[in-house]
């Protein structure tokens, strides 16, 4: 998972951005390995995402919460939490094998 020592107490968002990048790389590796092995079971996919990717994404979240100002961190203008939410939605769509329906394509674009 790695260890990051950041000496910038004014911008704890850097810690979360780094976690999102690590989780994205882990998720992409998981997708390619599942595609190569032909894994299509939804339950197994969800368990793999939870064990491998969510653990990387949530690593250090307690420290991030302690360092950040809650009003600033949870404001709608903070794009870092939006990026994390988009990654979680992408992982769920992959795990549940949802096809992109043309009737829902507008909602798909809005969600991302």
Steps between C-alpha positions, in 0.01 A plus 500: 500500500790733556583765753465869426637763732356836406615809686229725360230535762317765297426259213414152629320443167834381360474190718156413366599571139793261541265233641263544204788459256622183673147358509451578130820316409397204717155493343642507147733211584207308648290557187772378268570188710129416517466548126799271433370230734140530376355577842133592462349414839349815653545390861869426449551832320340692786714317756816570300417870467424523870815315607751642255383843388287639783769416754750706298253788464414510870856459627582801717150645488501553877815708475350696211188571706709617796713734288226661298255773586158334479324804357753535218538126435128426478402805299347438155783699344756238604562292188713238675203327660320514165791314336485232769125462450543468122761227553264310731217522246730376226605202712137412576401519132788268413425254781128478421569489123246767414467559129483859390144541381430771243192604697720559803796652316411851612492385863830320443659823377358697791625241751854533371 
